[in-house]
Amino acid sequence: MNVVLLVIDSLRAGSLGRPDGPRTPCLDQLGREALAFRRAYATECWTLPSHLSMFTGLLPSEHGAHFQTMAYAGRAPTLAELLAAAGHHTEVITRNTLFDGTVPGAARGFATNTRILGDLGRAAAPLAVVLALAKPRVRRLIRASGYLHALQRESRDCIRMLTRVAIPADRAVLRHALEQMARCRARGRPYFLFLNLYDVHAPYAPTLASPLRSFRTPGGCLENLRLPFVLPRVASHAYLRPGFRLSAASRAMLRGRYHRAIELMDEKVGEFHAAARDAGLLDDTLLVVTSDHGEAFGEHGLYFHDASVYETHLRVPLWIQHPRLAPAVVDDVVSTRGLFALLRAAGLDLGLSGTILDPRARAATPVALAEHFHYPHTAGLLPRYTQNLAAAVVGTRKAILTRDGVRQYDLATDPEETAPAEGSVAEFVAACRRAGLPRAAVDAAASHLGRWERVGAAA
């Protein structure tokens, strides 16, 4: 079977389906035509470790690709390597710099790496104005950001490339994917396409052609002039340092841009899905639409995606369309690292038993495990942000392990995680057992948190 993994970078589940959120009619329709998972969790709060968990089925502590390494050097085969060995055409299609071949191992196994950038010509003049204002801040950001590999930070072309990355291009990414699906079908060759869609990622492009709003309106001018002062400040980890403040107006601006970017993405994914369906390209293809992490706009004092194992960052949307399975809504807790086993099984025709599409397997182990490895190369951070974190979700129970102990949450009554109960791993495990949660899930959480407790979460 063919496999398409479509990751909408930075799309958080918590923004969807809310009266004050973005309008997403196409994603809503996809949810009615596929299996819609309402409690899916990423393994980390940012792109590299979360994707490598999908590619290997391992936790960040096991595959080792995170802020403290910025590489995948593990021995475990990636999904792309396994499917390529079985004869699949394997291709990554994105403009995300993490998959451009610079970060060692991040795109291992993909025979073709297609990078599609936005049209600089249509946005060059207004972007030049904004970039001139932001250039010193962008240079500092490049040196300080943990999201860029050392080789990228040393490149003299990095600022220009970051400008190109900010220009919307996902419609072209999706168009290329449709062409490749049709081309592989005509050749009789199975395929595994991985698309990382980037238009929802900061700077949250609010138009189809530019990360800027129109200069023809007063509101657009004000936002465009404010943007180069707000975005670099937030992106440079400033919110992890003492005394950081962001005005309510700036938060509203960022959230408004984010919601608009989601609405535009909804249109693009809807066009792709309709075209693929009408051409019969989904008749023999497993389609997975998900995200790698969420995004924060002041929740828990955080912004963007860093330093977190909160629901804001870990809970992600997940839709899976299988040609032979009926649509359904799934409320079981699942982890996106489970996509490795599912996509491998689909691509190699191994059956669905034991995967996240197996209802009995899901019911037996409603657990999601997560970790965060802090960025160690930025000085002056608040102590609470200079520690690694571990988390486990079992049913509606959640525990976050810090250097100070365990914070327990009942997500059924406290979905925003505002009222933690302090305790220990043993107390969390006991509470899960009293709640009658499945033994295998509780045991998995206990093993995960216990291992982190022994090595020290702050290490």
C-alpha positions in Angstrom: 0.0 0.0 0.0 1.1 3.6 -0.6 1.7 5.9 2.3 1.3 9.7 2.6 2.3 11.3 5.8 1.2 14.9 5.9 2.4 16.9 8.9 1.0 20.4 9.4 3.8 21.9 11.4 2.8 23.7 14.6 -1.0 23.0 14.3 -2.3 22.5 17.9 -5.4 20.5 18.6 -6.6 23.0 21.1 -7.3 25.7 18.5 -9.7 23.5 16.5 -13.4 23.2 17.0 -13.7 26.3 19.2 -16.1 29.1 18.7 -13.3 31.6 19.0 -10.9 29.6 16.9 -10.2 29.4 13.1 -12.9 28.1 10.7 -11.8 24.8 9.2 -14.6 23.3 7.1 -12.2 21.1 5.0 -10.5 19.6 8.0 -13.9 19.2 9.6 -15.0 17.2 6.5 -11.8 15.2 6.6 -12.7 14.3 10.2 -16.1 12.9 8.9 -14.4 10.9 6.2 -11.5 9.4 8.2 -10.7 8.1 11.6 -10.5 11.2 13.8 -8.3 10.9 16.9 -9.3 13.4 19.5 -6.5 12.5 22.0 -3.3 12.1 20.0 0.0 13.2 21.6 3.4 14.1 20.2 6.5 12.9 22.0 8.2 16.3 22.2 7.2 20.0 21.9 9.2 20.8 18.7 9.9 19.5 15.2 13.1 17.4 15.1 12.5 15.0 18.0 8.8 14.7 17.3 9.4 13.7 13.7 12.1 11.3 14.5 9.7 9.5 16.9 7.3 9.1 14.0 10.1 7.9 11.8 11.5 5.4 14.3 8.8 4.6 16.8 11.2 5.7 19.6 11.0 8.3 22.3 13.5 11.2 22.1 15.7 9.7 24.8 15.9 6.6 22.7 16.5 8.0 19.2 18.6 10.9 20.5 17.6 13.6 18.1 16.8 16.7 20.2 18.1 20.1 21.3 21.2 18.7 22.9 22.4 16.8 19.8 20.6 18.3 16.7 21.1 15.1 14.8 19.9 11.5 14.4 22.7 9.1 14.5 20.9 6.1 15.9 21.1 2.6 14.6 17.3 2.0 14.5 16.1 2.1 10.8 13.8 4.9 9.8 10.5 4.3 8.2 11.8 5.7 4.9 14.7 3.2 5.0 12.4 0.3 5.6 10.0 1.2 2.8 12.8 2.2 0.4 14.3 -1.3 0.9 10.9 -2.8 0.0 10.8 -0.9 -3.3 8.9 2.2 -2.4 9.7 5.6 -3.8 10.5 7.7 -0.8 10.4 11.4 -0.9 10.3 14.4 1.5 8.6 17.5 0.2 9.0 20.7 2.3 10.8 24.0 2.7 11.5 23.3 6.4 15.2 23.8 6.9 15.4 20.8 9.4 14.8 18.5 6.4 17.0 20.1 3.8 19.9 17.7 4.4 21.8 20.0 6.8 20.7 18.3 10.0 22.5 14.9 10.1 20.1 12.0 9.8 16.9 14.1 9.9 15.8 12.9 6.4 17.6 9.5 6.4 16.1 7.0 4.0 14.4 9.5 1.7 15.8 8.9 -1.8 14.4 12.2 -3.0 14.5 15.5 -1.1 12.3 18.1 -2.8 12.6 21.6 -1.4 9.9 24.0 -2.6 10.3 27.7 -1.7 7.8 30.6 -2.1 7.9 33.1 -4.9 10.3 35.8 -3.7 9.4 38.1 -6.6 5.8 38.7 -5.5 6.8 39.5 -1.9 10.3 41.0 -2.3 9.6 44.7 -2.1 7.6 44.7 1.2 9.7 42.0 2.7 12.8 44.1 2.0 11.4 46.9 4.1 10.5 44.6 7.0 13.8 42.7 6.8 15.8 46.0 6.9 14.1 46.8 10.2 14.6 43.3 11.5 18.1 42.5 10.2 20.1 43.0 13.4 17.5 41.1 15.4 17.4 38.3 12.8 21.2 38.0 12.9 21.1 37.7 16.7 18.3 35.1 16.4 20.3 33.0 14.0 23.2 32.9 16.4 21.0 32.2 19.5 18.2 30.0 18.2 18.3 26.3 19.0 16.1 25.5 16.1 19.0 26.0 13.6 21.9 23.6 13.1 25.4 25.0 13.5 26.0 24.7 9.8 23.0 26.8 9.1 24.0 29.4 11.7 27.4 29.8 10.0 25.9 30.2 6.5 26.1 33.8 5.1 23.0 33.0 3.1 20.9 32.1 6.1 19.0 35.4 6.5 18.1 35.3 2.8 17.0 31.7 3.0 14.9 32.4 6.2 13.2 35.1 4.2 12.3 32.6 1.5 11.2 30.0 4.1 8.7 32.6 5.5 6.9 33.0 2.1 3.9 30.6 1.9 4.5 27.7 -0.4 2.4 24.8 0.8 0.0 24.9 -2.1 3.0 24.1 -4.4 4.1 21.4 -2.0 0.7 19.7 -2.1 0.5 20.1 -5.9 3.9 18.4 -6.3 2.7 15.6 -4.0 -0.3 15.0 -6.2 1.9 14.9 -9.3 4.2 12.4 -7.7 1.3 10.2 -6.5 0.0 10.1 -10.1 3.4 9.5 -11.6 4.2 6.6 -9.2 0.8 5.0 -9.9 1.4 5.2 -13.7 4.7 3.5 -13.2 3.2 0.8 -10.9 5.6 1.8 -8.0 4.5 2.1 -4.4 5.5 5.3 -2.6 6.0 6.9 0.8 5.6 10.7 0.6 6.4 12.8 3.7 5.1 16.4 3.5 6.0 18.9 6.2 3.6 21.8 5.6 5.0 25.1 7.0 2.5 27.8 6.4 1.0 27.5 9.9 4.4 27.8 11.5 5.7 31.2 12.7 5.5 33.9 11.3 2.0 32.5 10.6 1.5 33.9 7.1 -2.0 35.6 7.0 -2.1 35.7 3.2 -1.6 33.2 0.4 1.5 34.9 -1.1 3.3 36.7 1.8 4.0 36.6 5.5 2.9 40.3 5.5 -0.6 41.8 5.5 -1.4 44.4 2.9 0.2 47.8 3.3 -2.9 49.4 1.9 -4.8 49.4 5.2 -3.8 51.1 8.4 -4.1 47.9 10.3 -2.0 46.0 7.9 0.7 48.7 8.0 0.7 48.7 11.8 1.0 45.0 12.0 3.8 44.7 9.4 5.9 47.4 11.2 5.3 45.8 14.6 6.1 42.2 13.4 9.9 42.6 13.1 10.1 43.8 16.7 7.8 41.1 18.2 8.7 37.9 16.4 12.5 38.0 16.8 12.1 38.8 20.5 9.9 35.8 21.1 11.8 33.5 18.9 15.1 34.2 20.7 13.9 32.4 23.8 13.4 35.7 25.6 10.2 34.3 27.2 12.4 31.8 29.1 14.3 34.6 30.8 13.4 36.7 33.8 11.3 39.8 33.3 9.8 38.9 29.9 6.6 40.7 29.1 4.5 40.7 25.9 1.6 43.1 25.6 -2.0 41.8 25.2 -2.1 43.5 21.8 1.0 41.6 20.6 -0.4 38.3 21.9 -3.6 39.0 20.1 -1.7 39.9 16.9 0.2 36.6 17.0 -2.9 34.5 17.8 -4.9 36.3 15.0 -2.2 35.6 12.5 -2.0 31.9 13.6 -5.7 31.4 13.2 -5.7 33.0 9.8 -2.8 30.8 8.7 -4.8 27.8 9.9 -7.8 28.9 7.8 -5.7 29.3 4.7 -4.1 25.9 5.4 -7.5 24.4 5.6 -8.3 25.5 2.1 -5.1 24.1 0.7 -5.4 20.7 2.4 -9.1 20.6 1.3 -8.0 21.2 -2.3 -5.4 18.5 -2.1 -7.7 15.9 -0.5 -10.5 16.6 -3.0 -8.2 16.3 -6.0 -6.6 13.1 -4.7 -10.0 11.5 -3.9 -11.5 12.5 -7.3 -8.5 11.1 -9.1 -8.7 7.8 -7.2 -5.3 8.3 -5.7 -6.6 7.5 -2.2 -8.1 4.1 -3.2 -4.8 2.3 -2.4 -3.2 4.8 -0.1 -3.0 5.3 3.6 -3.3 9.0 4.3 -2.2 10.4 7.6 -2.8 14.1 8.4 -1.3 15.3 11.8 1.0 17.8 13.4 4.3 17.5 15.1 3.5 19.8 18.0 1.3 22.6 19.2 1.9 26.3 19.8 1.7 28.6 22.8 0.5 32.2 23.0 1.2 32.9 26.7 -0.3 29.7 28.2 1.9 28.8 31.2 4.1 31.8 30.3 5.3 30.2 27.1 5.3 31.1 23.4 6.0 29.3 20.2 7.1 25.7 21.0 9.8 25.1 23.6 10.3 24.1 27.2 7.0 22.3 27.5 5.2 19.0 28.0 1.9 20.7 28.5 -1.2 19.8 26.5 -0.8 23.1 24.6 2.2 21.6 22.9 1.8 17.8 23.0 -1.9 17.3 22.0 -2.1 17.3 18.2 -4.8 16.6 15.7 -4.7 13.3 13.9 -6.8 12.0 11.0 -6.1 8.6 9.4 -7.9 7.6 6.2 -7.5 3.9 5.3 -9.2 2.7 2.1 -10.8 -0.3 3.9 -11.8 1.3 7.2 -15.0 3.2 7.9 -14.8 6.7 9.4 -15.0 7.0 13.2 -14.2 9.2 16.1 -11.6 7.8 18.4 -11.3 9.0 22.0 -8.5 6.6 23.1 -5.2 8.1 24.0 -2.6 7.4 21.3 1.0 8.6 20.6 2.1 9.8 17.2 5.2 7.6 17.6 2.7 4.8 17.0 2.5 6.0 13.4 5.9 4.2 12.8 4.3 0.8 13.3 1.2 1.7 11.4 2.9 3.1 8.4 5.4 0.3 8.3 2.6 -2.3 8.5 0.6 -0.5 5.8 3.5 -0.1 3.5 4.7 -3.7 3.9 1.2 -5.2 4.0 1.7 -6.6 7.5 -1.9 -6.1 8.7 -3.2 -3.7 11.3 -3.1 -5.9 14.4 -1.3 -4.2 17.3 -1.3 -0.8 15.5 -3.2 2.3 16.5 -5.9 1.3 14.0 -6.5 -1.8 16.1 -9.3 -0.9 18.6 -8.4 -3.7 21.0 -4.7 -2.6 21.1 -5.8 1.0 21.7 -8.2 0.1 24.5 -5.5 -2.0 26.2 -2.9 0.7 26.3 -4.4 4.2 26.3 -1.0 5.8 27.1 1.2 8.5 25.7 4.7 9.2 26.8 6.6 12.4 26.2 9.9 14.1 27.0 11.6 17.4 26.6 15.3 18.0 26.4 16.1 21.6 27.2 18.3 23.9 25.0 21.6 24.1 26.9 23.3 26.9 24.9 21.4 30.0 25.9 22.5 31.9 29.0 20.3 33.6 31.6 17.3 31.3 31.5 15.1 30.9 34.5 16.1 27.7 36.4 12.8 26.0 35.6 13.7 26.1 31.9 17.2 24.5 32.4 15.9 21.0 33.1 14.7 18.1 31.1 11.1 17.0 31.5 9.2 13.7 31.3 5.4 13.2 31.0 2.9 10.4 30.8 -0.8 10.5 30.0 -2.9 7.5 31.0 -6.6 7.9 30.2 -7.5 11.3 31.7 -4.6 11.2 34.2 -1.4 13.0 33.5 1.9 13.4 35.3 4.8 15.7 34.6 8.2 14.9 36.2 10.4 17.8 37.1 13.5 18.2 39.3 11.1 19.2 42.1 8.9 16.2 41.9 5.7 15.1 40.1 2.8 17.3 39.1 -0.4 15.4 38.7 -3.4 16.5 36.6 -6.9 15.2 36.0 -7.5 16.3 32.5 -11.2 15.6 32.7 -11.7 18.4 35.2 -8.6 20.5 34.5 -7.9 20.4 30.7 -5.8 23.6 30.9 -3.5 22.1 33.5 -3.9 25.0 36.0 -4.3 23.1 39.2 -1.6 20.4 39.7 -1.5 18.1 42.7 2.1 17.6 43.9 3.2 14.1 44.6 5.5 11.2 43.6 5.6 8.7 40.7 4.3 6.0 43.1 1.3 8.2 44.1 0.5 8.9 40.4 0.6 5.2 39.6 -1.6 4.4 42.6 -4.1 7.0 41.5 -4.2 5.5 38.0 -4.8 2.0 39.4 -7.6 3.3 41.7 -9.2 4.8 38.6 -9.3 1.4 37.0 -7.1 2.3 34.1 -5.7 -0.6 32.0 -2.8 -2.3 33.7 -0.5 -2.3 30.6 -0.9 1.5 30.2 -0.2 2.2 33.9 2.8 -0.1 33.8 4.2 1.7 30.7 3.8 5.1 32.5 5.3 3.8 35.7 8.3 2.4 33.8 8.8 5.6 31.8 8.5 8.0 34.8 10.5 5.7 37.0 13.4 5.5 34.6 13.5 9.3 34.4 13.2 9.6 38.2 16.3 7.4 38.6 18.5 9.2 36.1 17.2 12.7 37.2 14.9 14.8 35.1 17.2 17.8 35.4 20.2 16.0 33.9 
